[in-house]
Amino acid sequence: MRAATVERVLKHGQGSMNQRSFSLVAGIIFVLIAILHLLRIIFGWEAVIAGWAVPHWVSWVAVVIAGYLGYEGLRLSKRAR
């Protein structure tokens, strides 16, 4: 994109995200994170961060937190107009 086009988009706000779009995108991302943690638990995948083996209970906590945030994001995207 040319610099003039980028400047015009930013000036007129066409590139900005509204509350509904933001909530939808955030909700989808959090739901995907929750699903990946659930898959880690189901299939017994190991996660190692800098040599530290992450226990599976961390994924249980992540499923609950990410699942809730995903639910709220999707709920807010339906409510926001």
N, CA, C and O atoms as a Maestro MAE file, in Angstrom:
{
 s_m_m2io_version
 :::
 2.0.0
}

f_m_ct {
 s_m_title
 :::
 protein
 m_atom[324] {
  # First column is atom index #
  i_m_mmod_type
  r_m_x_coord
  r_m_y_coord
  r_m_z_coord
  i_m_residue_number
  s_m_chain_name
  s_m_pdb_residue_name
  s_m_pdb_atom_name
  i_m_atomic_number
  :::
  1 25 0.846 -1.177 0.000 1 A "MET " " N  " 7
  2 3 0.000 0.000 0.000 1 A "MET " " CA " 6
  3 2 0.890 1.239 0.000 1 A "MET " " C  " 6
  4 15 1.912 1.290 0.685 1 A "MET " " O  " 8
  5 25 0.493 2.208 -0.761 2 A "ARG " " N  " 7
  6 3 1.254 3.455 -0.791 2 A "ARG " " CA " 6
  7 2 1.048 4.220 0.499 2 A "ARG " " C  " 6
  8 15 0.040 4.047 1.183 2 A "ARG " " O  " 8
  9 25 2.021 5.077 0.830 3 A "ALA " " N  " 7
  10 3 1.966 5.845 2.081 3 A "ALA " " CA " 6
  11 2 0.737 6.746 2.110 3 A "ALA " " C  " 6
  12 15 0.119 6.920 3.160 3 A "ALA " " O  " 8
  13 25 0.376 7.324 0.952 4 A "ALA " " N  " 7
  14 3 -0.788 8.214 0.902 4 A "ALA " " CA " 6
  15 2 -2.074 7.437 1.201 4 A "ALA " " C  " 6
  16 15 -2.967 7.941 1.882 4 A "ALA " " O  " 8
  17 25 -2.159 6.221 0.693 5 A "THR " " N  " 7
  18 3 -3.344 5.404 0.942 5 A "THR " " CA " 6
  19 2 -3.447 5.038 2.414 5 A "THR " " C  " 6
  20 15 -4.528 5.110 2.998 5 A "THR " " O  " 8
  21 25 -2.327 4.644 3.018 6 A "VAL " " N  " 7
  22 3 -2.311 4.316 4.438 6 A "VAL " " CA " 6
  23 2 -2.712 5.528 5.265 6 A "VAL " " C  " 6
  24 15 -3.495 5.418 6.209 6 A "VAL " " O  " 8
  25 25 -2.170 6.677 4.905 7 A "GLU " " N  " 7
  26 3 -2.494 7.902 5.637 7 A "GLU " " CA " 6
  27 2 -3.983 8.229 5.521 7 A "GLU " " C  " 6
  28 15 -4.597 8.651 6.500 7 A "GLU " " O  " 8
  29 25 -4.565 8.043 4.347 8 A "ARG " " N  " 7
  30 3 -5.979 8.322 4.137 8 A "ARG " " CA " 6
  31 2 -6.847 7.359 4.957 8 A "ARG " " C  " 6
  32 15 -7.842 7.777 5.550 8 A "ARG " " O  " 8
  33 25 -6.476 6.072 4.992 9 A "VAL " " N  " 7
  34 3 -7.241 5.089 5.760 9 A "VAL " " CA " 6
  35 2 -7.185 5.428 7.240 9 A "VAL " " C  " 6
  36 15 -8.208 5.393 7.923 9 A "VAL " " O  " 8
  37 25 -6.003 5.756 7.739 10 A "LEU " " N  " 7
  38 3 -5.873 6.097 9.150 10 A "LEU " " CA " 6
  39 2 -6.608 7.382 9.495 10 A "LEU " " C  " 6
  40 15 -7.192 7.495 10.572 10 A "LEU " " O  " 8
  41 25 -6.582 8.345 8.591 11 A "LYS " " N  " 7
  42 3 -7.225 9.635 8.842 11 A "LYS " " CA " 6
  43 2 -8.743 9.490 8.918 11 A "LYS " " C  " 6
  44 15 -9.382 10.131 9.752 11 A "LYS " " O  " 8
  45 25 -9.320 8.665 8.068 12 A "HIS " " N  " 7
  46 3 -10.774 8.535 8.013 12 A "HIS " " CA " 6
  47 2 -11.291 7.392 8.874 12 A "HIS " " C  " 6
  48 15 -12.502 7.175 8.937 12 A "HIS " " O  " 8
  49 25 -10.417 6.664 9.529 13 A "GLY " " N  " 7
  50 3 -10.836 5.618 10.452 13 A "GLY " " CA " 6
  51 2 -11.359 4.363 9.801 13 A "GLY " " C  " 6
  52 15 -12.009 3.561 10.472 13 A "GLY " " O  " 8
  53 25 -11.105 4.155 8.523 14 A "GLN " " N  " 7
  54 3 -11.606 2.968 7.848 14 A "GLN " " CA " 6
  55 2 -10.855 1.714 8.275 14 A "GLN " " C  " 6
  56 15 -11.367 0.606 8.113 14 A "GLN " " O  " 8
  57 25 -9.660 1.869 8.814 15 A "GLY " " N  " 7
  58 3 -8.874 0.724 9.221 15 A "GLY " " CA " 6
  59 2 -9.068 0.371 10.680 15 A "GLY " " C  " 6
  60 15 -8.454 -0.576 11.172 15 A "GLY " " O  " 8
  61 25 -9.911 1.116 11.382 16 A "SER " " N  " 7
  62 3 -10.075 0.857 12.805 16 A "SER " " CA " 6
  63 2 -11.069 -0.278 13.033 16 A "SER " " C  " 6
  64 15 -11.874 -0.606 12.161 16 A "SER " " O  " 8
  65 25 -10.995 -0.864 14.216 17 A "MET " " N  " 7
  66 3 -11.836 -1.986 14.573 17 A "MET " " CA " 6
  67 2 -12.871 -1.515 15.588 17 A "MET " " C  " 6
  68 15 -12.535 -0.835 16.557 17 A "MET " " O  " 8
  69 25 -14.121 -1.877 15.363 18 A "ASN " " N  " 7
  70 3 -15.151 -1.503 16.330 18 A "ASN " " CA " 6
  71 2 -15.224 -2.540 17.452 18 A "ASN " " C  " 6
  72 15 -14.547 -3.567 17.400 18 A "ASN " " O  " 8
  73 25 -16.039 -2.270 18.450 19 A "GLN " " N  " 7
  74 3 -16.124 -3.141 19.624 19 A "GLN " " CA " 6
  75 2 -16.606 -4.540 19.259 19 A "GLN " " C  " 6
  76 15 -16.123 -5.529 19.810 19 A "GLN " " O  " 8
  77 25 -17.541 -4.623 18.349 20 A "ARG " " N  " 7
  78 3 -18.086 -5.925 17.960 20 A "ARG " " CA " 6
  79 2 -17.017 -6.787 17.293 20 A "ARG " " C  " 6
  80 15 -16.877 -7.966 17.617 20 A "ARG " " O  " 8
  81 25 -16.266 -6.202 16.365 21 A "SER " " N  " 7
  82 3 -15.215 -6.950 15.679 21 A "SER " " CA " 6
  83 2 -14.120 -7.382 16.644 21 A "SER " " C  " 6
  84 15 -13.645 -8.517 16.592 21 A "SER " " O  " 8
  85 25 -13.725 -6.471 17.525 22 A "PHE " " N  " 7
  86 3 -12.689 -6.788 18.504 22 A "PHE " " CA " 6
  87 2 -13.128 -7.939 19.408 22 A "PHE " " C  " 6
  88 15 -12.361 -8.872 19.646 22 A "PHE " " O  " 8
  89 25 -14.356 -7.871 19.908 23 A "SER " " N  " 7
  90 3 -14.858 -8.911 20.798 23 A "SER " " CA " 6
  91 2 -14.930 -10.259 20.085 23 A "SER " " C  " 6
  92 15 -14.622 -11.295 20.674 23 A "SER " " O  " 8
  93 25 -15.335 -10.242 18.830 24 A "LEU " " N  " 7
  94 3 -15.432 -11.476 18.051 24 A "LEU " " CA " 6
  95 2 -14.053 -12.096 17.843 24 A "LEU " " C  " 6
  96 15 -13.868 -13.292 18.067 24 A "LEU " " O  " 8
  97 25 -13.095 -11.293 17.421 25 A "VAL " " N  " 7
  98 3 -11.734 -11.794 17.181 25 A "VAL " " CA " 6
  99 2 -11.113 -12.303 18.481 25 A "VAL " " C  " 6
  100 15 -10.527 -13.386 18.507 25 A "VAL " " O  " 8
  101 25 -11.237 -11.534 19.551 26 A "ALA " " N  " 7
  102 3 -10.681 -11.953 20.841 26 A "ALA " " CA " 6
  103 2 -11.356 -13.236 21.325 26 A "ALA " " C  " 6
  104 15 -10.685 -14.135 21.831 26 A "ALA " " O  " 8
  105 25 -12.678 -13.327 21.172 27 A "GLY " " N  " 7
  106 3 -13.400 -14.524 21.584 27 A "GLY " " CA " 6
  107 2 -12.946 -15.754 20.829 27 A "GLY " " C  " 6
  108 15 -12.764 -16.816 21.425 27 A "GLY " " O  " 8
  109 25 -12.760 -15.627 19.531 28 A "ILE " " N  " 7
  110 3 -12.305 -16.758 18.715 28 A "ILE " " CA " 6
  111 2 -10.902 -17.193 19.126 28 A "ILE " " C  " 6
  112 15 -10.630 -18.388 19.236 28 A "ILE " " O  " 8
  113 25 -10.017 -16.236 19.351 29 A "ILE " " N  " 7
  114 3 -8.649 -16.561 19.753 29 A "ILE " " CA " 6
  115 2 -8.642 -17.298 21.093 29 A "ILE " " C  " 6
  116 15 -7.941 -18.299 21.243 29 A "ILE " " O  " 8
  117 25 -9.407 -16.816 22.057 30 A "PHE " " N  " 7
  118 3 -9.444 -17.468 23.369 30 A "PHE " " CA " 6
  119 2 -10.081 -18.856 23.300 30 A "PHE " " C  " 6
  120 15 -9.640 -19.768 23.999 30 A "PHE " " O  " 8
  121 25 -11.098 -19.027 22.476 31 A "VAL " " N  " 7
  122 3 -11.700 -20.355 22.312 31 A "VAL " " CA " 6
  123 2 -10.687 -21.319 21.701 31 A "VAL " " C  " 6
  124 15 -10.600 -22.470 22.128 31 A "VAL " " O  " 8
  125 25 -9.922 -20.866 20.711 32 A "LEU " " N  " 7
  126 3 -8.888 -21.712 20.111 32 A "LEU " " CA " 6
  127 2 -7.818 -22.103 21.131 32 A "LEU " " C  " 6
  128 15 -7.354 -23.243 21.142 32 A "LEU " " O  " 8
  129 25 -7.432 -21.165 21.979 33 A "ILE " " N  " 7
  130 3 -6.450 -21.466 23.030 33 A "ILE " " CA " 6
  131 2 -7.010 -22.513 23.989 33 A "ILE " " C  " 6
  132 15 -6.305 -23.447 24.370 33 A "ILE " " O  " 8
  133 25 -8.265 -22.361 24.376 34 A "ALA " " N  " 7
  134 3 -8.894 -23.337 25.275 34 A "ALA " " CA " 6
  135 2 -8.945 -24.720 24.622 34 A "ALA " " C  " 6
  136 15 -8.676 -25.726 25.278 34 A "ALA " " O  " 8
  137 25 -9.284 -24.772 23.349 35 A "ILE " " N  " 7
  138 3 -9.346 -26.060 22.632 35 A "ILE " " CA " 6
  139 2 -7.967 -26.711 22.578 35 A "ILE " " C  " 6
  140 15 -7.844 -27.919 22.782 35 A "ILE " " O  " 8
  141 25 -6.934 -25.925 22.306 36 A "LEU " " N  " 7
  142 3 -5.578 -26.483 22.255 36 A "LEU " " CA " 6
  143 2 -5.135 -27.027 23.608 36 A "LEU " " C  " 6
  144 15 -4.489 -28.073 23.672 36 A "LEU " " O  " 8
  145 25 -5.471 -26.339 24.676 37 A "HIS " " N  " 7
  146 3 -5.137 -26.851 26.001 37 A "HIS " " CA " 6
  147 2 -5.920 -28.122 26.309 37 A "HIS " " C  " 6
  148 15 -5.387 -29.046 26.924 37 A "HIS " " O  " 8
  149 25 -7.168 -28.173 25.890 38 A "LEU " " N  " 7
  150 3 -7.966 -29.375 26.094 38 A "LEU " " CA " 6
  151 2 -7.389 -30.553 25.306 38 A "LEU " " C  " 6
  152 15 -7.341 -31.677 25.806 38 A "LEU " " O  " 8
  153 25 -6.952 -30.289 24.076 39 A "LEU " " N  " 7
  154 3 -6.318 -31.340 23.271 39 A "LEU " " CA " 6
  155 2 -5.023 -31.820 23.921 39 A "LEU " " C  " 6
  156 15 -4.706 -33.008 23.871 39 A "LEU " " O  " 8
  157 25 -4.282 -30.908 24.523 40 A "ARG " " N  " 7
  158 3 -3.057 -31.293 25.236 40 A "ARG " " CA " 6
  159 2 -3.380 -32.254 26.374 40 A "ARG " " C  " 6
  160 15 -2.660 -33.228 26.593 40 A "ARG " " O  " 8
  161 25 -4.451 -31.979 27.088 41 A "ILE " " N  " 7
  162 3 -4.851 -32.851 28.194 41 A "ILE " " CA " 6
  163 2 -5.306 -34.211 27.666 41 A "ILE " " C  " 6
  164 15 -4.900 -35.245 28.195 41 A "ILE " " O  " 8
  165 25 -6.141 -34.219 26.633 42 A "ILE " " N  " 7
  166 3 -6.708 -35.464 26.100 42 A "ILE " " CA " 6
  167 2 -5.620 -36.366 25.531 42 A "ILE " " C  " 6
  168 15 -5.598 -37.564 25.814 42 A "ILE " " O  " 8
  169 25 -4.717 -35.803 24.733 43 A "PHE " " N  " 7
  170 3 -3.699 -36.603 24.068 43 A "PHE " " CA " 6
  171 2 -2.410 -36.749 24.875 43 A "PHE " " C  " 6
  172 15 -1.497 -37.461 24.459 43 A "PHE " " O  " 8
  173 25 -2.333 -36.085 26.018 44 A "GLY " " N  " 7
  174 3 -1.156 -36.217 26.870 44 A "GLY " " CA " 6
  175 2 0.093 -35.550 26.325 44 A "GLY " " C  " 6
  176 15 1.209 -35.954 26.653 44 A "GLY " " O  " 8
  177 25 -0.085 -34.534 25.497 45 A "TRP " " N  " 7
  178 3 1.066 -33.840 24.926 45 A "TRP " " CA " 6
  179 2 1.876 -33.179 26.034 45 A "TRP " " C  " 6
  180 15 1.315 -32.622 26.978 45 A "TRP " " O  " 8
  181 25 3.175 -33.242 25.914 46 A "GLU " " N  " 7
  182 3 4.060 -32.582 26.864 46 A "GLU " " CA " 6
  183 2 4.392 -31.185 26.357 46 A "GLU " " C  " 6
  184 15 4.522 -30.960 25.153 46 A "GLU " " O  " 8
  185 25 4.523 -30.271 27.276 47 A "ALA " " N  " 7
  186 3 4.945 -28.906 26.943 47 A "ALA " " CA " 6
  187 2 6.176 -28.595 27.785 47 A "ALA " " C  " 6
  188 15 6.173 -28.772 29.003 47 A "ALA " " O  " 8
  189 25 7.229 -28.128 27.116 48 A "VAL " " N  " 7
  190 3 8.469 -27.788 27.803 48 A "VAL " " CA " 6
  191 2 8.812 -26.353 27.452 48 A "VAL " " C  " 6
  192 15 8.908 -25.988 26.280 48 A "VAL " " O  " 8
  193 25 8.997 -25.545 28.490 49 A "ILE " " N  " 7
  194 3 9.361 -24.145 28.306 49 A "ILE " " CA " 6
  195 2 10.685 -23.909 29.010 49 A "ILE " " C  " 6
  196 15 10.768 -23.988 30.236 49 A "ILE " " O  " 8
  197 25 11.718 -23.620 28.233 50 A "ALA " " N  " 7
  198 3 13.061 -23.351 28.761 50 A "ALA " " CA " 6
  199 2 13.521 -24.468 29.695 50 A "ALA " " C  " 6
  200 15 14.086 -24.212 30.758 50 A "ALA " " O  " 8
  201 25 13.273 -25.702 29.284 51 A "GLY " " N  " 7
  202 3 13.708 -26.846 30.066 51 A "GLY " " CA " 6
  203 2 12.767 -27.256 31.185 51 A "GLY " " C  " 6
  204 15 13.017 -28.259 31.854 51 A "GLY " " O  " 8
  205 25 11.702 -26.515 31.405 52 A "TRP " " N  " 7
  206 3 10.741 -26.816 32.466 52 A "TRP " " CA " 6
  207 2 9.540 -27.538 31.864 52 A "TRP " " C  " 6
  208 15 8.883 -27.012 30.966 52 A "TRP " " O  " 8
  209 25 9.257 -28.727 32.352 53 A "ALA " " N  " 7
  210 3 8.103 -29.493 31.879 53 A "ALA " " CA " 6
  211 2 6.842 -28.928 32.545 53 A "ALA " " C  " 6
  212 15 6.685 -29.009 33.764 53 A "ALA " " O  " 8
  213 25 5.967 -28.367 31.750 54 A "VAL " " N  " 7
  214 3 4.749 -27.745 32.266 54 A "VAL " " CA " 6
  215 2 3.773 -28.844 32.687 54 A "VAL " " C  " 6
  216 15 3.417 -29.697 31.873 54 A "VAL " " O  " 8
  217 25 3.336 -28.834 33.952 55 A "PRO " " N  " 7
  218 3 2.383 -29.863 34.397 55 A "PRO " " CA " 6
  219 2 1.015 -29.702 33.722 55 A "PRO " " C  " 6
  220 15 0.648 -28.616 33.274 55 A "PRO " " O  " 8
  221 25 0.280 -30.807 33.665 56 A "HIS " " N  " 7
  222 3 -1.022 -30.772 32.984 56 A "HIS " " CA " 6
  223 2 -2.058 -29.954 33.740 56 A "HIS " " C  " 6
  224 15 -3.017 -29.477 33.132 56 A "HIS " " O  " 8
  225 25 -1.897 -29.777 35.035 57 A "TRP " " N  " 7
  226 3 -2.880 -28.980 35.768 57 A "TRP " " CA " 6
  227 2 -2.880 -27.537 35.284 57 A "TRP " " C  " 6
  228 15 -3.888 -26.840 35.406 57 A "TRP " " O  " 8
  229 25 -1.749 -27.082 34.729 58 A "VAL " " N  " 7
  230 3 -1.696 -25.724 34.182 58 A "VAL " " CA " 6
  231 2 -2.663 -25.607 32.998 58 A "VAL " " C  " 6
  232 15 -3.306 -24.575 32.807 58 A "VAL " " O  " 8
  233 25 -2.754 -26.675 32.213 59 A "SER " " N  " 7
  234 3 -3.691 -26.663 31.081 59 A "SER " " CA " 6
  235 2 -5.138 -26.687 31.554 59 A "SER " " C  " 6
  236 15 -6.002 -26.089 30.913 59 A "SER " " O  " 8
  237 25 -5.421 -27.370 32.669 60 A "TRP " " N  " 7
  238 3 -6.782 -27.344 33.210 60 A "TRP " " CA " 6
  239 2 -7.175 -25.919 33.588 60 A "TRP " " C  " 6
  240 15 -8.284 -25.472 33.297 60 A "TRP " " O  " 8
  241 25 -6.258 -25.218 34.237 61 A "VAL " " N  " 7
  242 3 -6.524 -23.818 34.607 61 A "VAL " " CA " 6
  243 2 -6.702 -22.971 33.352 61 A "VAL " " C  " 6
  244 15 -7.591 -22.123 33.289 61 A "VAL " " O  " 8
  245 25 -5.845 -23.206 32.345 62 A "ALA " " N  " 7
  246 3 -5.926 -22.438 31.100 62 A "ALA " " CA " 6
  247 2 -7.229 -22.705 30.353 62 A "ALA " " C  " 6
  248 15 -7.788 -21.793 29.744 62 A "ALA " " O  " 8
  249 25 -7.724 -23.956 30.393 63 A "VAL " " N  " 7
  250 3 -8.997 -24.280 29.729 63 A "VAL " " CA " 6
  251 2 -10.124 -23.469 30.354 63 A "VAL " " C  " 6
  252 15 -10.958 -22.903 29.648 63 A "VAL " " O  " 8
  253 25 -10.143 -23.417 31.667 64 A "VAL " " N  " 7
  254 3 -11.210 -22.686 32.357 64 A "VAL " " CA " 6
  255 2 -11.117 -21.187 32.057 64 A "VAL " " C  " 6
  256 15 -12.117 -20.566 31.698 64 A "VAL " " O  " 8
  257 25 -9.933 -20.609 32.202 65 A "ILE " " N  " 7
  258 3 -9.781 -19.161 32.017 65 A "ILE " " CA " 6
  259 2 -9.984 -18.764 30.559 65 A "ILE " " C  " 6
  260 15 -10.747 -17.843 30.267 65 A "ILE " " O  " 8
  261 25 -9.298 -19.461 29.631 66 A "ALA " " N  " 7
  262 3 -9.438 -19.119 28.213 66 A "ALA " " CA " 6
  263 2 -10.850 -19.412 27.712 66 A "ALA " " C  " 6
  264 15 -11.386 -18.666 26.893 66 A "ALA " " O  " 8
  265 25 -11.447 -20.487 28.196 67 A "GLY " " N  " 7
  266 3 -12.826 -20.793 27.807 67 A "GLY " " CA " 6
  267 2 -13.794 -19.714 28.244 67 A "GLY " " C  " 6
  268 15 -14.680 -19.315 27.488 67 A "GLY " " O  " 8
  269 25 -13.618 -19.242 29.474 68 A "TYR " " N  " 7
  270 3 -14.491 -18.164 29.966 68 A "TYR " " CA " 6
  271 2 -14.287 -16.877 29.165 68 A "TYR " " C  " 6
  272 15 -15.256 -16.229 28.770 68 A "TYR " " O  " 8
  273 25 -13.033 -16.512 28.927 69 A "LEU " " N  " 7
  274 3 -12.769 -15.293 28.155 69 A "LEU " " CA " 6
  275 2 -13.289 -15.411 26.726 69 A "LEU " " C  " 6
  276 15 -13.790 -14.438 26.162 69 A "LEU " " O  " 8
  277 25 -13.172 -16.597 26.144 70 A "GLY " " N  " 7
  278 3 -13.717 -16.811 24.805 70 A "GLY " " CA " 6
  279 2 -15.226 -16.687 24.783 70 A "GLY " " C  " 6
  280 15 -15.798 -16.071 23.883 70 A "GLY " " O  " 8
  281 25 -15.869 -17.280 25.787 71 A "TYR " " N  " 7
  282 3 -17.325 -17.186 25.898 71 A "TYR " " CA " 6
  283 2 -17.763 -15.726 26.028 71 A "TYR " " C  " 6
  284 15 -18.677 -15.279 25.335 71 A "TYR " " O  " 8
  285 25 -17.106 -15.000 26.914 72 A "GLU " " N  " 7
  286 3 -17.465 -13.589 27.113 72 A "GLU " " CA " 6
  287 2 -17.227 -12.765 25.850 72 A "GLU " " C  " 6
  288 15 -18.039 -11.905 25.506 72 A "GLU " " O  " 8
  289 25 -16.122 -13.023 25.162 73 A "GLY " " N  " 7
  290 3 -15.844 -12.289 23.926 73 A "GLY " " CA " 6
  291 2 -16.905 -12.527 22.873 73 A "GLY " " C  " 6
  292 15 -17.363 -11.590 22.219 73 A "GLY " " O  " 8
  293 25 -17.301 -13.794 22.706 74 A "LEU " " N  " 7
  294 3 -18.338 -14.100 21.723 74 A "LEU " " CA " 6
  295 2 -19.693 -13.546 22.141 74 A "LEU " " C  " 6
  296 15 -20.469 -13.087 21.303 74 A "LEU " " O  " 8
  297 25 -19.977 -13.591 23.446 75 A "ARG " " N  " 7
  298 3 -21.244 -13.039 23.945 75 A "ARG " " CA " 6
  299 2 -21.298 -11.530 23.719 75 A "ARG " " C  " 6
  300 15 -22.322 -10.990 23.299 75 A "ARG " " O  " 8
  301 25 -20.181 -10.858 24.005 76 A "LEU " " N  " 7
  302 3 -20.156 -9.407 23.808 76 A "LEU " " CA " 6
  303 2 -20.226 -9.021 22.327 76 A "LEU " " C  " 6
  304 15 -20.765 -7.969 21.982 76 A "LEU " " O  " 8
  305 25 -19.679 -9.875 21.455 77 A "SER " " N  " 7
  306 3 -19.734 -9.549 20.023 77 A "SER " " CA " 6
  307 2 -21.161 -9.635 19.501 77 A "SER " " C  " 6
  308 15 -21.506 -8.949 18.540 77 A "SER " " O  " 8
  309 25 -21.988 -10.459 20.113 78 A "LYS " " N  " 7
  310 3 -23.391 -10.550 19.690 78 A "LYS " " CA " 6
  311 2 -24.196 -9.371 20.240 78 A "LYS " " C  " 6
  312 15 -25.148 -8.912 19.610 78 A "LYS " " O  " 8
  313 25 -23.802 -8.886 21.421 79 A "ARG " " N  " 7
  314 3 -24.522 -7.791 22.066 79 A "ARG " " CA " 6
  315 2 -24.149 -6.427 21.504 79 A "ARG " " C  " 6
  316 15 -25.003 -5.549 21.380 79 A "ARG " " O  " 8
  317 25 -22.872 -6.245 21.162 80 A "ALA " " N  " 7
  318 3 -22.390 -4.935 20.708 80 A "ALA " " CA " 6
  319 2 -22.932 -4.635 19.304 80 A "ALA " " C  " 6
  320 15 -22.882 -5.487 18.416 80 A "ALA " " O  " 8
  321 25 -23.424 -3.477 19.126 81 A "ARG " " N  " 7
  322 3 -23.946 -3.041 17.812 81 A "ARG " " CA " 6
  323 2 -23.358 -1.716 17.439 81 A "ARG " " C  " 6
  324 15 -23.669 -1.181 16.375 81 A "ARG " " O  " 8
  :::
 }
 m_bond[323] {
  # First column is bond index #
  i_m_from
  i_m_to
  i_m_order
  :::
  1 1 2 1
  2 2 3 1
  3 3 4 2
  4 3 5 1
  5 5 6 1
  6 6 7 1
  7 7 8 2
  8 7 9 1
  9 9 10 1
  10 10 11 1
  11 11 12 2
  12 11 13 1
  13 13 14 1
  14 14 15 1
  15 15 16 2
  16 15 17 1
  17 17 18 1
  18 18 19 1
  19 19 20 2
  20 19 21 1
  21 21 22 1
  22 22 23 1
  23 23 24 2
  24 23 25 1
  25 25 26 1
  26 26 27 1
  27 27 28 2
  28 27 29 1
  29 29 30 1
  30 30 31 1
  31 31 32 2
  32 31 33 1
  33 33 34 1
  34 34 35 1
  35 35 36 2
  36 35 37 1
  37 37 38 1
  38 38 39 1
  39 39 40 2
  40 39 41 1
  41 41 42 1
  42 42 43 1
  43 43 44 2
  44 43 45 1
  45 45 46 1
  46 46 47 1
  47 47 48 2
  48 47 49 1
  49 49 50 1
  50 50 51 1
  51 51 52 2
  52 51 53 1
  53 53 54 1
  54 54 55 1
  55 55 56 2
  56 55 57 1
  57 57 58 1
  58 58 59 1
  59 59 60 2
  60 59 61 1
  61 61 62 1
  62 62 63 1
  63 63 64 2
  64 63 65 1
  65 65 66 1
  66 66 67 1
  67 67 68 2
  68 67 69 1
  69 69 70 1
  70 70 71 1
  71 71 72 2
  72 71 73 1
  73 73 74 1
  74 74 75 1
  75 75 76 2
  76 75 77 1
  77 77 78 1
  78 78 79 1
  79 79 80 2
  80 79 81 1
  81 81 82 1
  82 82 83 1
  83 83 84 2
  84 83 85 1
  85 85 86 1
  86 86 87 1
  87 87 88 2
  88 87 89 1
  89 89 90 1
  90 90 91 1
  91 91 92 2
  92 91 93 1
  93 93 94 1
  94 94 95 1
  95 95 96 2
  96 95 97 1
  97 97 98 1
  98 98 99 1
  99 99 100 2
  100 99 101 1
  101 101 102 1
  102 102 103 1
  103 103 104 2
  104 103 105 1
  105 105 106 1
  106 106 107 1
  107 107 108 2
  108 107 109 1
  109 109 110 1
  110 110 111 1
  111 111 112 2
  112 111 113 1
  113 113 114 1
  114 114 115 1
  115 115 116 2
  116 115 117 1
  117 117 118 1
  118 118 119 1
  119 119 120 2
  120 119 121 1
  121 121 122 1
  122 122 123 1
  123 123 124 2
  124 123 125 1
  125 125 126 1
  126 126 127 1
  127 127 128 2
  128 127 129 1
  129 129 130 1
  130 130 131 1
  131 131 132 2
  132 131 133 1
  133 133 134 1
  134 134 135 1
  135 135 136 2
  136 135 137 1
  137 137 138 1
  138 138 139 1
  139 139 140 2
  140 139 141 1
  141 141 142 1
  142 142 143 1
  143 143 144 2
  144 143 145 1
  145 145 146 1
  146 146 147 1
  147 147 148 2
  148 147 149 1
  149 149 150 1
  150 150 151 1
  151 151 152 2
  152 151 153 1
  153 153 154 1
  154 154 155 1
  155 155 156 2
  156 155 157 1
  157 157 158 1
  158 158 159 1
  159 159 160 2
  160 159 161 1
  161 161 162 1
  162 162 163 1
  163 163 164 2
  164 163 165 1
  165 165 166 1
  166 166 167 1
  167 167 168 2
  168 167 169 1
  169 169 170 1
  170 170 171 1
  171 171 172 2
  172 171 173 1
  173 173 174 1
  174 174 175 1
  175 175 176 2
  176 175 177 1
  177 177 178 1
  178 178 179 1
  179 179 180 2
  180 179 181 1
  181 181 182 1
  182 182 183 1
  183 183 184 2
  184 183 185 1
  185 185 186 1
  186 186 187 1
  187 187 188 2
  188 187 189 1
  189 189 190 1
  190 190 191 1
  191 191 192 2
  192 191 193 1
  193 193 194 1
  194 194 195 1
  195 195 196 2
  196 195 197 1
  197 197 198 1
  198 198 199 1
  199 199 200 2
  200 199 201 1
  201 201 202 1
  202 202 203 1
  203 203 204 2
  204 203 205 1
  205 205 206 1
  206 206 207 1
  207 207 208 2
  208 207 209 1
  209 209 210 1
  210 210 211 1
  211 211 212 2
  212 211 213 1
  213 213 214 1
  214 214 215 1
  215 215 216 2
  216 215 217 1
  217 217 218 1
  218 218 219 1
  219 219 220 2
  220 219 221 1
  221 221 222 1
  222 222 223 1
  223 223 224 2
  224 223 225 1
  225 225 226 1
  226 226 227 1
  227 227 228 2
  228 227 229 1
  229 229 230 1
  230 230 231 1
  231 231 232 2
  232 231 233 1
  233 233 234 1
  234 234 235 1
  235 235 236 2
  236 235 237 1
  237 237 238 1
  238 238 239 1
  239 239 240 2
  240 239 241 1
  241 241 242 1
  242 242 243 1
  243 243 244 2
  244 243 245 1
  245 245 246 1
  246 246 247 1
  247 247 248 2
  248 247 249 1
  249 249 250 1
  250 250 251 1
  251 251 252 2
  252 251 253 1
  253 253 254 1
  254 254 255 1
  255 255 256 2
  256 255 257 1
  257 257 258 1
  258 258 259 1
  259 259 260 2
  260 259 261 1
  261 261 262 1
  262 262 263 1
  263 263 264 2
  264 263 265 1
  265 265 266 1
  266 266 267 1
  267 267 268 2
  268 267 269 1
  269 269 270 1
  270 270 271 1
  271 271 272 2
  272 271 273 1
  273 273 274 1
  274 274 275 1
  275 275 276 2
  276 275 277 1
  277 277 278 1
  278 278 279 1
  279 279 280 2
  280 279 281 1
  281 281 282 1
  282 282 283 1
  283 283 284 2
  284 283 285 1
  285 285 286 1
  286 286 287 1
  287 287 288 2
  288 287 289 1
  289 289 290 1
  290 290 291 1
  291 291 292 2
  292 291 293 1
  293 293 294 1
  294 294 295 1
  295 295 296 2
  296 295 297 1
  297 297 298 1
  298 298 299 1
  299 299 300 2
  300 299 301 1
  301 301 302 1
  302 302 303 1
  303 303 304 2
  304 303 305 1
  305 305 306 1
  306 306 307 1
  307 307 308 2
  308 307 309 1
  309 309 310 1
  310 310 311 1
  311 311 312 2
  312 311 313 1
  313 313 314 1
  314 314 315 1
  315 315 316 2
  316 315 317 1
  317 317 318 1
  318 318 319 1
  319 319 320 2
  320 319 321 1
  321 321 322 1
  322 322 323 1
  323 323 324 2
  :::
 }
}
